[in-house]
Amino acid sequence: MTATVYGYWRSSATWRVRLALLLKGIPFKVIPVHLVHNEQLGTDHLKRNPMGQVPAVHIDGQMLTQSVAIMEYLEETRPNPALLPTDPTGRASVRQAVEVINSGIQPLQNLATLRRLQSEYGVERPHWKPWAAHYIHNGFQALEALVAPNAGKYLWKDKITFADICLTPQVYNAHRFGVDMNDFPTLNRTAISAGELHEFRAAHPDQQPDAQR
Ligand SMILES: N[C@@H](CCC(=O)N[C@@H](CS)C(=O)NCC(=O)O)C(=O)O
């Protein structure tokens, strides 16, 4: 069955879902939802995702939202190849890395957050970049300390997991917002390794049909 991903080329949460689908070999098509044009807030999309965000994924006859919940669903319904370690400690470690990014960094530099800074508090666009860079830098400092003891070629030993899936788009945003990745040697090294895999190359925003260069 072909899944449908409603997403935006440069959305980090959409990128996570693309990666999980590609790594598990699940066919999917993409329906672009243009975030800058506010299509995420249109009536049709709010029916798919009442948060007014991307992604939303139609799979197995249902609409799912929240990229981490979608990855967990895919892992439970299509366990091979596994994207979580088998042991509880390893799984907790990977999920811990996921949450640092998913709840500790990404929401603080999301478009709606930055727009509200401006509309409600008068924080103009030139200040968005240092705002976002601050939260990425803080989160990456914690993440580097958490993952370094268990990292191998990738964040969890030599195995691609949800942690790499979440890290890759966040590193892309780090570059966009001017964060120096040399401050985070493990994150930088493992993100470069993962980026060499063909699934990671195919999931890159520049390869998406709605990419704007
Ligand atoms: N926790 C959500 C976050 C989704 C999210 O923040 N999506 C962003 C793009 S990465 C979005 O739709 N932003 C629209 C906006 O800020 O207006 C998930 O993981 O799916």
The ligand as an SDF file (V2000), in Angstrom:
LIG
                    3D

 20 19  0  0  0  0  0  0  0  0999 V2000
    5.6000   17.6310   16.9800 N   0  0  0  0  0  0  0  0  0  0  0  0
    5.2310   17.8150   15.6040 C   0  0  0  0  0  0  0  0  0  0  0  0
    5.8350   19.0980   15.1020 C   0  0  0  0  0  0  0  0  0  0  0  0
    5.3200   19.4600   13.7500 C   0  0  0  0  0  0  0  0  0  0  0  0
    5.8360   20.8100   13.3150 C   0  0  0  0  0  0  0  0  0  0  0  0
    6.3030   21.6200   14.1150 O   0  0  0  0  0  0  0  0  0  0  0  0
    5.7730   21.0510   12.0010 N   0  0  0  0  0  0  0  0  0  0  0  0
    6.2240   22.3140   11.4970 C   0  0  0  0  0  0  0  0  0  0  0  0
    7.1930   22.1050   10.3590 C   0  0  0  0  0  0  0  0  0  0  0  0
    8.6110   21.2020   10.8830 S   0  0  0  0  0  0  0  0  0  0  0  0
    5.0400   23.0890   10.9730 C   0  0  0  0  0  0  0  0  0  0  0  0
    4.1250   22.5340   10.4160 O   0  0  0  0  0  0  0  0  0  0  0  0
    5.0700   24.3980   11.1460 N   0  0  0  0  0  0  0  0  0  0  0  0
    4.0230   25.2170   10.6560 C   0  0  0  0  0  0  0  0  0  0  0  0
    3.9650   26.5070   11.3680 C   0  0  0  0  0  0  0  0  0  0  0  0
    4.8080   26.7350   12.2240 O   0  0  0  0  0  0  0  0  0  0  0  0
    3.0790   27.2940   11.0530 O   0  0  0  0  0  0  0  0  0  0  0  0
    5.6860   16.6200   14.7810 C   0  0  0  0  0  0  0  0  0  0  0  0
    6.7040   16.0540   15.1360 O   0  0  0  0  0  0  0  0  0  0  0  0
    5.0110   16.2520   13.8040 O   0  0  0  0  0  0  0  0  0  0  0  0
  1  2  1  0
  2  3  1  0
  2 18  1  0
  3  4  1  0
  4  5  1  0
  5  6  2  0
  5  7  1  0
  7  8  1  0
  8  9  1  0
  8 11  1  0
  9 10  1  0
 11 12  2  0
 11 13  1  0
 13 14  1  0
 14 15  1  0
 15 16  2  0
 15 17  1  0
 18 19  2  0
 18 20  1  0
M  END
$$$$
